[in-house]
């Protein structure tokens, strides 16, 4: 919830005193009444209520002010051009991860006789990117290099399960009869695709991002409150 107090020329002190009083409000009803009475923002008609905002998407200047507030608490007055802004935290809501649509997976297979130990060593030491295989294949005409771009449902189950273990540009070996297959994941497209992370890991990742944002906000608060002495 927000209150934007207009500051008229010559009335700066009066506006600041009012802002200081409003910053001491502790209830949502009282803050909404004040917004209807004093705010110059379009949200005045709705008691200063604004739509839900993601913490990461808040303006940088607001993050250290919002950080650490409990529901019902109000920020310190924030001077902006020709106005003073105050914000009240109505609540905090966690959002869950939404599984994106599955896209295509790009990968390569390089097949050769399992008895060829030399090429296995070469692949392990020299291939760091999918493109590297294109320089090795012409030197070995009997080997078979194939490039695939398929949706997960189109990939053979065994290969699909192996790809789940890989990040982009990672590889592994597996065997079928007397053949060795070098499998390398090139990319998963931007629309998602399968991932080795399960939902629990994704939630931990999102939580860590949120904690990192909070930590940055806390450090910003410390910087603002710090007394700097120049000798």
URSUL-V426297 format. One record per residue. N is the residue number from 0. RES is the residue in one letter. PSI is psi as a letter, one per 30 degrees, with the letter a starting at -180 (none if undefined). OMEGA is omega in whole degrees, -180 to 180 (NA if undefined). Layout:
n:N res:RES psi:PSI omega:OMEGA
n:N res:RES psi:PSI omega:OMEGA
//
This chain:
n:0 res:X psi:k omega:-175
n:1 res:X psi:l omega:169
n:2 res:X psi:k omega:177
n:3 res:X psi:j omega:-179
n:4 res:X psi:k omega:176
n:5 res:X psi:k omega:179
n:6 res:X psi:j omega:180
n:7 res:X psi:l omega:-180
n:8 res:X psi:k omega:-180
n:9 res:X psi:f omega:-179
n:10 res:X psi:g omega:-178
n:11 res:X psi:e omega:-178
n:12 res:X psi:e omega:179
n:13 res:X psi:e omega:180
n:14 res:X psi:e omega:-179
n:15 res:X psi:e omega:178
n:16 res:X psi:e omega:179
n:17 res:X psi:e omega:180
n:18 res:X psi:e omega:179
n:19 res:X psi:e omega:179
n:20 res:X psi:e omega:-179
n:21 res:X psi:f omega:-179
n:22 res:X psi:f omega:-180
n:23 res:X psi:f omega:179
n:24 res:X psi:k omega:-176
n:25 res:X psi:f omega:-180
n:26 res:X psi:l omega:-179
n:27 res:X psi:e omega:-180
n:28 res:X psi:e omega:-179
n:29 res:X psi:e omega:180
n:30 res:X psi:e omega:179
n:31 res:X psi:e omega:177
n:32 res:X psi:e omega:179
n:33 res:X psi:e omega:179
n:34 res:X psi:e omega:179
n:35 res:X psi:e omega:-176
n:36 res:X psi:e omega:-170
n:37 res:X psi:f omega:-170
n:38 res:X psi:k omega:177
n:39 res:X psi:g omega:-178
n:40 res:X psi:l omega:177
n:41 res:X psi:f omega:-180
n:42 res:X psi:f omega:180
n:43 res:X psi:e omega:-176
n:44 res:X psi:f omega:-180
n:45 res:X psi:g omega:179
n:46 res:X psi:g omega:178
n:47 res:X psi:g omega:-176
n:48 res:X psi:k omega:175
n:49 res:X psi:l omega:-179
n:50 res:X psi:l omega:179
n:51 res:X psi:k omega:180
n:52 res:X psi:k omega:172
n:53 res:X psi:k omega:-178
n:54 res:X psi:e omega:-178
n:55 res:X psi:f omega:-177
n:56 res:X psi:f omega:178
n:57 res:X psi:k omega:174
n:58 res:X psi:k omega:-176
n:59 res:X psi:e omega:-178
n:60 res:X psi:f omega:-178
n:61 res:X psi:f omega:-174
n:62 res:X psi:e omega:-180
n:63 res:X psi:f omega:179
n:64 res:X psi:e omega:-179
n:65 res:X psi:e omega:-178
n:66 res:X psi:k omega:176
n:67 res:X psi:f omega:179
n:68 res:X psi:k omega:170
n:69 res:X psi:l omega:178
n:70 res:X psi:k omega:-179
n:71 res:X psi:f omega:-179
n:72 res:X psi:l omega:-175
n:73 res:X psi:k omega:179
n:74 res:X psi:l omega:169
n:75 res:X psi:l omega:178
n:76 res:X psi:k omega:-179
n:77 res:X psi:j omega:180
n:78 res:X psi:k omega:173
n:79 res:X psi:l omega:-175
n:80 res:X psi:j omega:177
n:81 res:X psi:g omega:-179
n:82 res:X psi:l omega:172
n:83 res:X psi:k omega:-177
n:84 res:X psi:k omega:173
n:85 res:X psi:k omega:-179
n:86 res:X psi:k omega:177
n:87 res:X psi:k omega:178
n:88 res:X psi:j omega:179
n:89 res:X psi:e omega:-178
n:90 res:X psi:l omega:178
n:91 res:X psi:k omega:-179
n:92 res:X psi:k omega:176
n:93 res:X psi:k omega:177
n:94 res:X psi:k omega:-179
n:95 res:X psi:l omega:177
n:96 res:X psi:k omega:176
n:97 res:X psi:k omega:-178
n:98 res:X psi:k omega:180
n:99 res:X psi:l omega:176
n:100 res:X psi:k omega:-178
n:101 res:X psi:k omega:178
n:102 res:X psi:a omega:-180
n:103 res:X psi:l omega:176
n:104 res:X psi:k omega:178
n:105 res:X psi:k omega:179
n:106 res:X psi:l omega:180
n:107 res:X psi:k omega:169
n:108 res:X psi:k omega:178
n:109 res:X psi:j omega:-171
n:110 res:X psi:k omega:-180
n:111 res:X psi:l omega:180
n:112 res:X psi:k omega:-178
n:113 res:X psi:f omega:-179
n:114 res:X psi:f omega:-178
n:115 res:X psi:i omega:-178
n:116 res:X psi:e omega:-176
n:117 res:X psi:e omega:-178
n:118 res:X psi:e omega:177
n:119 res:X psi:e omega:178
n:120 res:X psi:e omega:-179
n:121 res:X psi:e omega:180
n:122 res:X psi:e omega:-179
n:123 res:X psi:e omega:-174
n:124 res:X psi:f omega:-171
n:125 res:X psi:f omega:-176
n:126 res:X psi:j omega:177
n:127 res:X psi:f omega:-177
n:128 res:X psi:l omega:-179
n:129 res:X psi:e omega:-178
n:130 res:X psi:f omega:-179
n:131 res:X psi:f omega:-178
n:132 res:X psi:f omega:-178
n:133 res:X psi:f omega:176
n:134 res:X psi:f omega:-179
n:135 res:X psi:e omega:-175
n:136 res:X psi:e omega:-179
n:137 res:X psi:f omega:180
n:138 res:X psi:f omega:-176
n:139 res:X psi:i omega:-174
n:140 res:X psi:f omega:-178
n:141 res:X psi:f omega:179
n:142 res:X psi:l omega:-176
n:143 res:X psi:j omega:177
n:144 res:X psi:k omega:179
n:145 res:X psi:k omega:177
n:146 res:X psi:k omega:-179
n:147 res:X psi:k omega:171
n:148 res:X psi:j omega:-172
n:149 res:X psi:l omega:170
n:150 res:X psi:l omega:-178
n:151 res:X psi:e omega:-178
n:152 res:X psi:f omega:-179
n:153 res:X psi:f omega:-176
n:154 res:X psi:k omega:177
n:155 res:X psi:k omega:-172
n:156 res:X psi:e omega:-178
n:157 res:X psi:e omega:-180
n:158 res:X psi:e omega:179
n:159 res:X psi:e omega:180
n:160 res:X psi:e omega:177
n:161 res:X psi:e omega:180
n:162 res:X psi:f omega:178
n:163 res:X psi:f omega:-178
n:164 res:X psi:f omega:-170
n:165 res:X psi:k omega:165
n:166 res:X psi:l omega:-179
n:167 res:X psi:k omega:179
n:168 res:X psi:g omega:172
n:169 res:X psi:l omega:-175
n:170 res:X psi:l omega:174
n:171 res:X psi:l omega:178
n:172 res:X psi:k omega:168
n:173 res:X psi:l omega:-174
n:174 res:X psi:k omega:171
n:175 res:X psi:j omega:-176
n:176 res:X psi:b omega:-178
n:177 res:X psi:g omega:-179
n:178 res:X psi:k omega:172
n:179 res:X psi:k omega:180
n:180 res:X psi:k omega:175
n:181 res:X psi:j omega:-176
n:182 res:X psi:k omega:-178
n:183 res:X psi:k omega:177
n:184 res:X psi:k omega:179
n:185 res:X psi:e omega:180
n:186 res:X psi:l omega:165
n:187 res:X psi:k omega:-174
n:188 res:X psi:l omega:-171
n:189 res:X psi:f omega:-177
n:190 res:X psi:f omega:173
n:191 res:X psi:c omega:-175
n:192 res:X psi:l omega:-180
n:193 res:X psi:l omega:-178
n:194 res:X psi:l omega:-180
n:195 res:X psi:f omega:179
n:196 res:X psi:k omega:172
n:197 res:X psi:l omega:-174
n:198 res:X psi:e omega:180
n:199 res:X psi:e omega:179
n:200 res:X psi:e omega:179
n:201 res:X psi:e omega:179
n:202 res:X psi:e omega:177
n:203 res:X psi:e omega:179
n:204 res:X psi:e omega:179
n:205 res:X psi:e omega:179
n:206 res:X psi:e omega:179
n:207 res:X psi:e omega:177
n:208 res:X psi:e omega:-179
n:209 res:X psi:e omega:179
n:210 res:X psi:e omega:178
n:211 res:X psi:e omega:178
n:212 res:X psi:e omega:179
n:213 res:X psi:e omega:-179
n:214 res:X psi:e omega:178
n:215 res:X psi:e omega:178
n:216 res:X psi:e omega:179
n:217 res:X psi:e omega:178
n:218 res:X psi:e omega:178
n:219 res:X psi:e omega:176
n:220 res:X psi:e omega:-180
n:221 res:X psi:e omega:179
n:222 res:X psi:e omega:-178
n:223 res:X psi:e omega:-178
n:224 res:X psi:f omega:-174
n:225 res:X psi:k omega:173
n:226 res:X psi:k omega:-178
n:227 res:X psi:k omega:-179
n:228 res:X psi:k omega:179
n:229 res:X psi:k omega:180
n:230 res:X psi:none omega:NA
//
